[in-house]
Amino acid sequence: MVSSNQKNTASLPYIFKRTKIKIKNRTVLAAMTNKQSHSNGIISNEEINWLNERSKGGFGIITTAATNVSTEGQAWEGEFGIYDDIHLPNLTKLTSTVKSNGSLIFAQLFHGGLRCPQKLTNVIPISASKTKCQESKSGFSRQADINDIKKIINDFTSAAVRCVDAGFDGIELHGAHGYLISQFLGTKTNQRNDEWGGDLHGRSKLLVEIYKSIKNSVPDSFIIGIRISPIIESIGINLQDTISLIKILKTFDLDYIHLSCWDSFLKYDYKNFSKKTITEIIRESFDNLPTIISTGSIWSSDNAQNVLNQGADLIGVARVGIPYPYWPKNISDINYNPKKPPFSIETLKKAKLSKVFIDYMRNWKDFVID
Ligand SMILES: Cc1cc2nc3c(=O)[nH]c(=O)nc-3n(C[C@H](O)[C@H](O)[C@H](O)COP(=O)(O)O)c2cc1C
């Protein structure tokens, strides 16, 4: 609990270390796929309105939903993309409206890998290795060859350059949650024995090469972050590898690492750490880190302060930002603890969710009530 005389720091400004770009507070709207956009990848007005409302609500950083960098990297219907210049006009509308409210705006760049349904993309899902794959008609993904890998790096880079053109302040590489980049990182999904697999250096090479290629192609002031999942047992990502990955990432001029914790309060025993959260373990394992964003199960201002006290520089929220677009404006009140789900359709409509998004939220157990 944050005691009433303890300072609540979530509403204080923050300055990114390398670029010196200032954020008005420590709150980040984490990426949320919402399926509201057009089948040609153009972001819809509904999706722009949803993000704009959260920038009006005071989020320091607005992150877009996962946005596909190529048609074959699309994982959901209604996902917007950034693989063609036709996407630029509406994306420019998004960035200018969000920036006019004083938030920074980052695009989350993404390729779904073996999670891309063949019936949506018309191609066999690609991954680090040939792996069992529900989304493929044959039941298996295809192992990316060197030309595929070059194309993936190129697609991420072109997408990042389009983000610069569209007025984004930065990008977040989606290296979390079991999509393509994390399929390369995971020992169970990456069975390669060439330079793109094997030890962690090999398995992280795709991520590193994407990062380097983008870095060489965007202005110095452009923010580049990477979102990772510190632990995904099902694909073979563990905390020890994550610490080693961060050691590798630290050698670059990376602006931030976003830890997707799902539950930021879960405690682990790890090496000489006893009953510590992931944020604490990562923070205490290094002297000097890029900006750290931690996300997962933050709901109240007490939760937010707890995660900042664990060592996060910025806190990300997803679900609480759905019914409460103005969450950041309340965060300086240390007693702020808004009501938890379920939420009525009326409440969600008022919070600028379209019918498509409300229906999508039915996938989250007991989030929507009729
Ligand atoms: C509707 C919804 C869509 C999501 N889509 C994405 C996404 O596109 N990219 C991503 O990295 N995480 C996505 N996530 C995960 C969130 O960014 C976040 O990490 C997770 O919900 C835990 O944070 P929370 O407890 O504040 O909701 C999504 C979560 C929700 C609820």
The ligand as an SDF file (V2000), in Angstrom:
LIG
                    3D

 31 33  0  0  0  0  0  0  0  0999 V2000
   -7.8510   -6.4150  -25.9330 C   0  0  0  0  0  0  0  0  0  0  0  0
   -6.3730   -6.6170  -25.7690 C   0  0  0  0  0  0  0  0  0  0  0  0
   -5.5560   -6.6080  -26.8850 C   0  0  0  0  0  0  0  0  0  0  0  0
   -4.1680   -6.7500  -26.7590 C   0  0  0  0  0  0  0  0  0  0  0  0
   -3.3740   -6.6210  -27.8710 N   0  0  0  0  0  0  0  0  0  0  0  0
   -2.0330   -6.5730  -27.7300 C   0  0  0  0  0  0  0  0  0  0  0  0
   -1.2130   -6.2450  -28.8360 C   0  0  0  0  0  0  0  0  0  0  0  0
   -1.6710   -5.9440  -29.9400 O   0  0  0  0  0  0  0  0  0  0  0  0
    0.1250   -6.2440  -28.6280 N   0  0  0  0  0  0  0  0  0  0  0  0
    0.6820   -6.5310  -27.4160 C   0  0  0  0  0  0  0  0  0  0  0  0
    1.9070   -6.5120  -27.2760 O   0  0  0  0  0  0  0  0  0  0  0  0
   -0.0950   -6.8200  -26.3510 N   0  0  0  0  0  0  0  0  0  0  0  0
   -1.4250   -6.8350  -26.4690 C   0  0  0  0  0  0  0  0  0  0  0  0
   -2.2030   -7.0600  -25.3780 N   0  0  0  0  0  0  0  0  0  0  0  0
   -1.5740   -7.2170  -24.0450 C   0  0  0  0  0  0  0  0  0  0  0  0
   -1.5510   -5.8940  -23.3020 C   0  0  0  0  0  0  0  0  0  0  0  0
   -0.7230   -4.9410  -23.9690 O   0  0  0  0  0  0  0  0  0  0  0  0
   -1.0530   -6.0610  -21.8540 C   0  0  0  0  0  0  0  0  0  0  0  0
    0.2850   -6.4680  -21.8490 O   0  0  0  0  0  0  0  0  0  0  0  0
   -1.8770   -7.0690  -21.0540 C   0  0  0  0  0  0  0  0  0  0  0  0
   -3.2590   -6.8770  -21.2710 O   0  0  0  0  0  0  0  0  0  0  0  0
   -1.5890   -6.9640  -19.5490 C   0  0  0  0  0  0  0  0  0  0  0  0
   -1.8200   -5.6520  -19.1010 O   0  0  0  0  0  0  0  0  0  0  0  0
   -3.1680   -5.2610  -18.3000 P   0  0  0  0  0  0  0  0  0  0  0  0
   -3.2030   -6.1520  -17.1020 O   0  0  0  0  0  0  0  0  0  0  0  0
   -2.9860   -3.8190  -17.9470 O   0  0  0  0  0  0  0  0  0  0  0  0
   -4.3370   -5.5230  -19.1960 O   0  0  0  0  0  0  0  0  0  0  0  0
   -3.5890   -6.9550  -25.4820 C   0  0  0  0  0  0  0  0  0  0  0  0
   -4.4240   -7.0060  -24.3560 C   0  0  0  0  0  0  0  0  0  0  0  0
   -5.7880   -6.8250  -24.4770 C   0  0  0  0  0  0  0  0  0  0  0  0
   -6.6450   -6.8070  -23.2370 C   0  0  0  0  0  0  0  0  0  0  0  0
  1  2  1  0
  2  3  1  0
  2 30  2  0
  3  4  2  0
  4  5  1  0
  4 28  1  0
  5  6  2  0
  6  7  1  0
  6 13  1  0
  7  8  2  0
  7  9  1  0
  9 10  1  0
 10 11  2  0
 10 12  1  0
 12 13  2  0
 13 14  1  0
 14 15  1  0
 14 28  1  0
 15 16  1  0
 16 17  1  0
 16 18  1  0
 18 19  1  0
 18 20  1  0
 20 21  1  0
 20 22  1  0
 22 23  1  0
 23 24  1  0
 24 25  2  0
 24 26  1  0
 24 27  1  0
 28 29  2  0
 29 30  1  0
 30 31  1  0
M  END
$$$$
